[in-house]
Amino acid sequence: MKVRKIPLRLCLGCQEMKPKKELLRIVKTPEGVLEFDPTSKKNGRGAYLCANLECLSVALKNHRFEKNFGLKLSKEMISELERQLNSS
């Protein structure tokens, strides 16, 4: 039986490579809007974040969203990410 390769992605917060299914995806749509992507299938530039608040705070503190997307996260997006992290 063939062993499948597990796709790995880099967390913006802790900068560790982890399996894609363990991470949350934030996407910059072609219209230039940042959105949370629970299905990981939306079109656009994606970035990944661990499912804990520490990684979110590190990513915000080090401006990693701005460096990755060229856009600043809105307060609504930050509160949506915090809500998603608290529910998981």
C-alpha positions in Angstrom: 0.0 0.0 0.0 1.3 3.5 -0.9 2.0 5.9 1.9 0.5 9.3 1.2 2.5 12.5 1.7 1.1 14.8 4.3 1.1 18.4 3.2 2.9 20.7 5.6 2.4 24.5 6.0 4.3 27.1 8.0 2.4 28.8 10.9 2.7 32.6 10.9 3.0 32.7 14.7 5.4 30.0 15.8 7.1 29.6 12.4 6.8 25.8 12.7 5.9 23.4 9.8 2.7 21.5 10.7 0.2 19.4 8.9 -2.2 21.5 6.8 -5.3 20.0 8.5 -4.2 21.2 12.0 -3.9 24.9 10.9 -6.4 27.7 10.2 -6.2 29.4 6.8 -6.6 33.1 6.2 -6.9 34.1 2.6 -6.5 37.4 0.7 -9.2 37.3 -2.0 -8.6 38.6 -5.5 -10.6 41.7 -4.5 -8.0 42.4 -1.8 -10.1 41.4 1.3 -8.8 39.2 4.1 -11.1 36.4 5.1 -11.1 33.3 7.3 -11.2 30.2 5.1 -12.6 27.2 7.1 -12.8 25.0 3.9 -9.2 25.8 2.7 -10.6 26.0 -0.8 -11.2 29.7 -1.5 -9.3 31.4 -4.3 -6.5 33.7 -3.3 -3.2 34.0 -1.4 -3.4 31.9 1.8 -1.5 31.9 5.1 -1.8 29.5 8.0 -2.0 29.9 11.7 -2.0 27.4 14.6 -5.2 26.9 16.5 -4.1 28.8 19.6 -4.1 32.4 20.7 -0.4 32.5 21.4 0.4 32.1 17.7 -2.1 34.8 16.8 -0.6 37.3 19.2 2.9 36.6 18.0 1.8 37.0 14.4 0.1 40.3 15.2 3.0 41.6 17.3 5.6 40.8 14.6 3.3 42.2 11.8 3.5 38.9 9.9 0.0 39.4 8.3 1.1 42.7 6.9 4.4 41.2 5.6 2.6 38.2 4.0 -0.4 39.9 2.5 0.6 43.6 2.2 -2.6 44.4 4.1 -3.3 45.2 7.8 -5.9 43.0 9.5 -9.1 44.7 10.4 -10.4 44.7 14.0 -13.3 42.5 12.7 -11.0 40.0 11.3 -8.9 39.8 14.5 -12.0 39.3 16.6 -13.2 36.6 14.1 -9.9 34.8 14.4 -10.0 35.0 18.2 -13.6 33.6 18.1 -12.5 30.7 15.9 -9.5 30.0 18.1 -11.7 30.0 21.3 -14.2 27.6 19.7 -11.6 25.1 18.6 
